């Protein structure tokens, strides 16, 4: 495969991952009743930030591959791009999972009692 074809393939894969991530976020948002609109907007804004940064990394990798004639360097660019995209996406979902867990624990505490934490 030539460099432009590889670059287009990488960009297409990054876009497909972003679309799938967006669909999962929208479906999960519809399942959760009683959530505030602010939390949904915050989640989507974070998701768009992740998608934009993943897209920027993919675009930079695609441009690097298109302008680099050496195949040994292509492997290094692809590996670096994959690592960057994986790190950003994993960090987003890890932070989101912890945030959701803390939010549901606080919400459950408020439903179970007065939620002021003094034990009265």
Buried (B, 14 or more C-beta within 10 A) or exposed (E): EEBEEBBBEBBEEBBEBBEEBBEEBEEEEEEEEEBEEEBBEEBBEBBEEBBEBBBBBBBBBBBBBBEBEEEEEBEEBBEBBBEBBEEBBEEBBEEBEEBBEEEEEEEEEEEEEEEEEEEE
